[in-house]
Amino acid sequence: MSDKPKTDAAQSGNDYSKTLFLPQTEFPMRAGLPQREPEMLKRWEEMNLYGKLRDGAKGRAKFVLHDGPPYANGNIHIGHALNKILKDVVTKSQQMLGYDSNYVPGWDCHGLPIEWKIEEENYRSKGKPKPNFKDSTAMVAFRKECRAYAQKWLDVQREEFKRLGVIGDWDHPYATMNYAAEAQIARELMKFAANGTLYRGSKPVMWSVVEKTALAEAEVEYEDYTSDTVWVKFPVVPSRQGVFPGIHRDAPAEAKKVFDLLMRSSVVIWTTTPWTLPGNRAIALSPHGDYAIFEVTEAPEGNWGAVGDLLVLSRALAESVMKAAKVTSYREVAKLLPSDLWGATCAHPFRGEGYDFDVPLLYGDHVTDDAGTGFVHTAPGHGREDFELWTSAVTYAALQMRGIATAIPYTVDENGALTDHAPGFTGKRVINDKGEKGDANEAVIQELIARGALLARGKLKHQYPHSWRSKKPVIFRNTPQWFIAMDKDIADNGAAKPGDTLRARALQAISVTQWVPPAGQNRINGMISGRPDWVISRQRAWGVPIAVFIKDKGDGSVEILQDELVNQRIAEAFMQEGADAWYADGAAERFLGARASEGWQKVDDILDVWFDSGSTHAFVLEDAQNFPGLAGIRRKVDGGADTVMYLEGSDQHRGWFHSSLLESCGTRGRAPYDVVLTHGFTLDEQGRKMSKSLGNTTDPAKVIASSGADILRLWVCATDYADDQRIGPEILKNVVETYRKLRNSIRWMLGTLHHYKRDEAVAIEDMPELERLMLHQLAEQSAVVRAAYAEFDYKTVVSSLAAFMNTELSAFYFDIRKDTLYCDPPSSLARKSALTAIDIICDAILKWLAPVLSFTADEAWTMYRPDAEPSVHLTLFPLDLGSYRNDALAKKWTLIRAVRRVVTGALEVERAAKRIGSSLEASPMIYLPEQFMGDIFDVDWAEICITSNAMVEILRGNDTPPADAFRLPELADVAVVVERAQGTKCARSWKILSSVGSDADYPDVSPRDAQALREWKALGGAAA
């Protein structure tokens, strides 16, 4: 039935349209979200919605989503929108599930990107020199510029996040640059110093030449890069200390022959970093390798691999090496075991001044025969595996036996230039200030050629680490840095328990954390299992300093001052003045007090920003003074009932999830979270990474301006956030269409309920079957929606509710009940029952949609229940719907609806043939077999099929329906013949009935409509 039926003028002169109980609502069909949403935000702020949520949730178990801090340095992008909307859906849905679900937004404010931007805007672009950070006044002034820049963008982003409909404590966010936060970060560092895991060491770290600082794994991404490759000959020579390989000169005759061959051979290595060769100190071989000596028997004239050369190679890789070396023929002259080679010594290819040392062959488990030569050039100052092999206890003993010095050279400086530890190459650049390849590689290659040490050269395109900020390649460089040990026993309260290491604690914490999706557990577990010690120092200016004092011990290590009074002075100063206090004139004397004369030195490196953000739990979740809503969290690991969730993109397994886990395990023995949820990245409609240069970005501000934030929210919740999502104009069109259908269903319910009086509500047991069926389905929806929200499965929430509202409600129930609702008299039980059911359904749907369509649901709520809570967000999801379950009734109606589909199909055929127009012109004859459930024969088929009349004929025995009856293949036992309805068209309801005219007072309507008209008049002559 149409929502706006008109009087049949040909039949009656009466206009009954005003007598119909049609939907009436101020909830507009056109949403106008870009205009309405700011009004809703203002209303939430004026009513202090966040405060009301906290007050209403007092005493409940807490569910705290601790905000992973975005970086305060630009407008938000679509990834920010996805992240913040997901967080808001989590907190709102958990609140409505019955928790005290608090949300304190936060920002990461320190670090290189801001520092870099200040240098660019305030110095380089103006031709001013970079501040001298050894000058305390200049340092503090520069840090204030960084702080102001971060605050500007924090304020911008705050408004942008609020515009997404995110409810949180926006007036009291946390920021890593807040004085209290900087003080607590310093305290957290002091805890690592106290438990013995903080140390200064010299290790190869990833170094950004462009940014002049060490980088952590989380600050690196791998991109294609073309490297120079070289195959280099290291001549085997007698050891200076009389140490020989496994086969040696006094061996039996056959072995001595092999020994003599070996002593005339060269071990061949392959590397993609020729510039590291000045730092070579050893060659690694596999203890399980299969090696041999190969003789070059044929090669082009002047070839680097010359006839007669004896080369030691892996047997599996010999062919590929000879091909690269352009050797046309070769032969194997002696097979070698790894034990034959252990103890052998090579000369450095640059042997002479500065390189006049032995290069030992050492066992290395990292050596494979997948590529290269089967031998790995080992420069302990330029790689983790090289460093670990060189510094292992086994290697140390072997080097001692051979009289080889174990010192690691510093061959590259902070500018990417080779130092005087690389004689002959000093000043050559590995990478220049712009991040471009320097001249070091070519200089080394030319020297190899000059010395006859190069066997082959080439190019290799491969994945190479780049700084994710500058997008330029990094180098591995040995430099003094501050580390937190992963495998040292932690001395809590001065006592260390064997095996109680940071790695062990972190792996245990991972195992008791809920990971959503579960694959996140394996990912971070693998990262923690294999990660090196945590590099926490940076050589920059804008951050929290490594606030400790040290003394050199004389052996390259340092002693860290352990003095609670000094630590207290530092923390108190940071609380009052911020971390700038560390750089002020006289800071060392101020903090050391009476110990200033003892020779302690102040460390001026700053902390890695991942340590900052990894410490946020300490100054947010545990700071009841600044964040009272979070006071008293009882973690599950401590036996409490509260839950802490972290939610970020999947890249944060190596970032914030990772650093927070290590920081908390190191200082508290457990993870800072109970649940970790990760989402993928947002791509364009073709599945490409978004890029300004490609012009394929989606700006959330533009989407909001054109369509509204609720469209973005619906897109977020309709996607499978665990994987990468796609967005673009066509996708958003589909989202808008989905939204339009949902809104129309809400609007119709609101309009229909305009006529509802709650004091006339009908008990469910008194309702017709159709209402009881819909409430049964509502109860089923409740189970699905509550479970989906509890499991953070928002795509199921959206898809389930959309299907329910579009298919079960709009296309089925509402369509059937429009005649009853519009035309029945106010006293009708069927009408009151329908209104009661729609009231229950509307209440549930608005609450279920509230976390997703936050603006729309609240706008509708204020019109639906102006007498109830002032915001739908202050309500809970309905709990008492389980009593509406009626599985027997649902089973019966499954068959009824199957029969209805056959009738509907038959009506469509008649309409297509233009034998009928509206379904009200039809009177179907439905043929049902007698084995069908007996009580479906008593159904009002005309009402269910929206026809003026309908009849049922039972097929018994060999009875068959007419041959031309309509059937559906999936329900062949049911047949329908459509006839035209007989009677007169009711001028009010448009039904064609034989009873029209039987009421003398209203001769142009049916008796039902006549009664409705009498009651309408009694109400004052207004449908309202």
NORNORFEN-V56324 format. One record per helix or strand of 3 or more residues. SS is the DSSP state (2 for helix, 1 for strand). FROM is the first residue (numbers start at 1). LEN is the number of residues. Records with the same first field share a line. If there is no record, write none. Layout:
# NORNORFEN-V56324
SS = FROM-LEN / FROM-LEN
This chain:
# NORNORFEN-V56324
2 = 17-3 / 33-14 / 49-8 / 78-19 / 112-11 / 124-3 / 136-28 / 170-3 / 179-16 / 217-3 / 253-10 / 274-6 / 318-7 / 338-4 / 384-8 / 393-10 / 440-11 / 502-10 / 519-12 / 564-14 / 579-5 / 587-12 / 609-6 / 616-5 / 628-3 / 636-3 / 650-4 / 656-13 / 700-7 / 709-10 / 729-27 / 758-3 / 764-3 / 769-22 / 794-30 / 829-22 / 854-11 / 872-3 / 880-5 / 887-26 / 919-3 / 934-5 / 941-5 / 1000-3 / 1007-12
1 = 62-5 / 106-3 / 198-11 / 213-3 / 220-18 / 266-6 / 282-4 / 290-10 / 310-5 / 327-11 / 345-3 / 358-6 / 375-4 / 454-14 / 475-10 / 514-3 / 549-4 / 558-3 / 642-8 / 675-5 / 922-8 / 949-7 / 966-3 / 971-10
